[in-house]
Amino acid sequence: MEKLTNFQRFSQRKIKVSPQSDGRAILSTFSAHILNPGAERQGIHVEYPYISMKQPYPAYPVMEIQGIWLVQDFTEDNGSPLFAPYSQKLCSSPDPLHFSEVAKKVTGKAGSVVISHGLCWHDSSVNYSQQQRVAIVGQYVPKFIRPKDERLHKVQPEVLDGASPKLKQLLGYDFKSAVSKDMGQLIGRQVRSVG
């Protein structure tokens, strides 16, 4: 059996972008997040594509889901992320005062994963430890959203040749056939409604 790379293993985890989705989300970004000792807060934010939209942000469909894989333990003092519970329901940019009143630090053991809605207000906390804090972050969007990191979808042919169908789908390489299928279904519905 062929050994999977870390990218293949992490990026193919099953994450459904929204209740109505067919599970065919694509990767928008995939990266390591490293907070060095003394690293300051990142700044309260929501994720792409919401940050590129006018407010109020749409509540439905879900436009982004983020998976944060803990490579190391997330502790009270090493820069663990802060989340404002249920803030995604507000469909707005973060309010710093409200965030400071409700934000909770998310801690956990290495190997755990934090799944969050792209509209949930969040930030990193200060890394007061003497160690780096490392995580792998994958951001997933519905197939109709342009990925934030286009470079992710320019894969060397030899990598793509060995990729699983799921990885090809996550990288958007089945998008053309998916669009054709979606258009066929749409045209079929229109023909049935006219006839």
C-alpha positions as CSV (number, residue, x, y, z in Angstrom):
1,M,0.0,0.0,0.0
2,E,1.3,3.4,-0.9
3,K,2.2,5.7,2.0
4,L,0.0,8.8,2.2
5,T,1.7,12.2,2.6
6,N,0.6,14.4,5.5
7,F,-1.2,16.7,2.9
8,Q,-3.1,13.7,1.5
9,R,-4.0,12.4,5.0
10,F,-5.2,15.7,6.5
11,S,-6.8,17.3,3.5
12,Q,-9.1,14.4,2.7
13,R,-10.8,14.3,6.1
14,K,-14.6,14.3,5.7
15,I,-16.0,17.8,6.4
16,K,-19.4,18.7,5.0
17,V,-19.6,22.3,4.1
18,S,-23.3,22.8,4.5
19,P,-26.4,20.6,5.2
20,Q,-27.5,20.9,1.5
21,S,-24.1,20.2,0.1
22,D,-23.3,16.9,-1.6
23,G,-20.0,16.7,0.4
24,R,-18.1,18.0,-2.7
25,A,-16.4,20.9,-1.0
26,I,-13.0,22.0,-2.3
27,L,-10.0,23.2,-0.5
28,S,-9.7,27.0,-0.3
29,T,-6.4,27.0,1.7
30,F,-4.3,24.4,3.4
31,S,-1.3,25.5,5.5
32,A,0.7,25.1,8.7
33,H,0.1,27.8,11.3
34,I,3.1,28.3,13.6
35,L,3.0,30.7,16.6
36,N,6.5,31.4,17.9
37,P,7.1,32.2,21.5
38,G,5.9,35.7,22.2
39,A,3.7,35.8,19.2
40,E,0.9,38.4,19.6
41,R,-2.8,38.0,18.7
42,Q,-3.6,37.7,15.0
43,G,-6.7,40.0,15.2
44,I,-10.3,39.1,15.4
45,H,-11.7,38.1,12.1
46,V,-14.1,36.0,10.0
47,E,-12.8,33.8,7.1
48,Y,-12.8,34.2,3.4
49,P,-15.1,34.4,1.4
50,Y,-17.2,36.3,4.0
51,I,-14.5,39.0,4.4
52,S,-14.8,39.8,0.7
53,M,-18.6,40.3,0.9
54,K,-20.8,43.2,2.0
55,Q,-22.7,42.9,5.2
56,P,-24.9,41.5,6.4
57,Y,-23.2,38.2,5.5
58,P,-25.5,35.5,4.3
59,A,-26.5,33.0,7.0
60,Y,-27.2,30.3,4.4
61,P,-25.6,28.4,2.6
62,V,-22.5,28.0,4.7
63,M,-19.7,29.4,2.6
64,E,-16.6,28.1,4.6
65,I,-15.7,25.5,7.2
66,Q,-12.3,25.5,8.8
67,G,-10.5,22.4,10.3
68,I,-7.7,23.1,12.7
69,W,-5.6,20.0,13.4
70,L,-3.6,20.3,16.6
71,V,-0.1,19.1,15.9
72,Q,0.8,20.0,19.5
73,D,-1.3,20.4,22.6
74,F,-3.2,23.7,22.7
75,T,-2.8,25.1,26.2
76,E,-3.9,28.1,28.2
77,D,-0.5,29.8,27.5
78,N,0.7,28.8,24.0
79,G,-1.5,30.9,21.7
80,S,-4.6,28.7,21.6
81,P,-7.4,30.2,19.5
82,L,-10.2,32.2,20.9
83,F,-13.7,31.8,19.6
84,A,-16.9,33.7,20.2
85,P,-19.6,31.0,20.5
86,Y,-22.5,31.3,18.2
87,S,-21.2,34.6,16.7
88,Q,-21.7,33.1,13.2
89,K,-25.4,33.6,13.8
90,L,-24.9,37.4,13.9
91,C,-23.8,37.4,10.2
92,S,-21.5,40.4,10.8
93,S,-17.9,41.5,11.2
94,P,-16.5,41.1,14.7
95,D,-17.4,43.5,17.4
96,P,-14.2,43.8,19.5
97,L,-16.1,44.7,22.7
98,H,-18.6,41.8,22.4
99,F,-15.8,39.5,21.5
100,S,-13.8,40.4,24.6
101,E,-16.9,39.6,26.7
102,V,-17.8,36.2,25.2
103,A,-14.7,34.7,23.6
104,K,-13.5,31.3,24.9
105,K,-10.1,29.8,24.6
106,V,-10.1,26.5,22.8
107,T,-7.5,24.1,24.3
108,G,-7.0,20.4,23.4
109,K,-4.6,17.5,23.0
110,A,-2.4,17.0,19.9
111,G,-4.3,14.9,17.3
112,S,-7.6,16.7,18.0
113,V,-9.3,18.8,15.5
114,V,-11.4,22.0,15.9
115,I,-14.1,22.5,13.3
116,S,-15.5,26.0,12.9
117,H,-17.9,28.0,10.8
118,G,-16.2,30.6,8.7
119,L,-18.5,33.3,10.2
120,C,-17.6,32.5,13.8
121,W,-15.5,35.4,15.2
122,H,-12.0,34.1,16.2
123,D,-8.5,35.1,17.0
124,S,-5.3,33.6,18.3
125,S,-4.2,34.3,21.8
126,V,-0.7,35.4,22.8
127,N,1.9,32.6,23.0
128,Y,3.4,33.1,26.4
129,S,5.2,29.8,26.3
130,Q,8.8,29.1,25.3
131,Q,7.8,26.7,22.5
132,Q,6.3,27.1,19.1
133,R,2.6,26.2,18.8
134,V,1.9,24.3,15.6
135,A,-1.4,23.5,13.8
136,I,-2.5,22.4,10.3
137,V,-5.4,24.5,9.0
138,G,-7.6,23.4,6.1
139,Q,-10.3,25.7,4.9
140,Y,-13.1,24.2,2.8
141,V,-15.6,26.0,0.6
142,P,-18.5,24.9,-1.7
143,K,-17.4,24.1,-5.2
144,F,-19.0,27.3,-6.5
145,I,-16.7,29.6,-4.4
146,R,-13.3,30.5,-5.9
147,P,-10.6,29.2,-3.6
148,K,-8.6,31.8,-1.6
149,D,-5.3,30.1,-2.6
150,E,-5.3,29.4,-6.3
151,R,-1.8,28.0,-6.1
152,L,-3.2,25.0,-4.2
153,H,-5.0,24.0,-7.3
154,K,-1.9,24.0,-9.6
155,V,-0.6,20.5,-8.9
156,Q,2.3,18.8,-10.6
157,P,1.1,16.1,-13.0
158,E,2.9,13.3,-11.2
159,V,1.1,14.2,-7.9
160,L,-2.2,14.4,-9.6
161,D,-1.6,11.0,-11.4
162,G,-1.3,9.4,-8.0
163,A,-4.1,11.3,-6.3
164,S,-7.2,9.6,-5.0
165,P,-10.5,10.6,-6.5
166,K,-11.3,12.5,-3.2
167,L,-8.1,14.5,-3.4
168,K,-8.8,15.4,-7.0
169,Q,-12.2,16.5,-6.0
170,L,-10.8,18.6,-3.1
171,L,-8.4,20.2,-5.5
172,G,-11.2,21.1,-8.0
173,Y,-10.0,18.7,-10.7
174,D,-13.5,17.2,-11.1
175,F,-15.1,20.7,-11.2
176,K,-15.6,20.6,-14.9
177,S,-17.6,17.3,-14.8
178,A,-19.4,18.6,-11.7
179,V,-20.4,21.8,-13.4
180,S,-21.6,19.8,-16.5
181,K,-23.6,17.5,-14.2
182,D,-25.1,20.5,-12.3
183,M,-26.0,22.3,-15.6
184,G,-27.5,19.1,-16.9
185,Q,-29.7,18.8,-13.8
186,L,-30.6,22.5,-14.1
187,I,-31.5,22.3,-17.8
188,G,-33.5,19.1,-17.1
189,R,-35.5,20.9,-14.4
190,Q,-36.1,23.9,-16.7
191,V,-37.2,21.6,-19.6
192,R,-39.6,19.7,-17.3
193,S,-41.1,22.9,-15.9
194,V,-41.6,24.4,-19.4
195,G,-43.0,21.1,-20.9
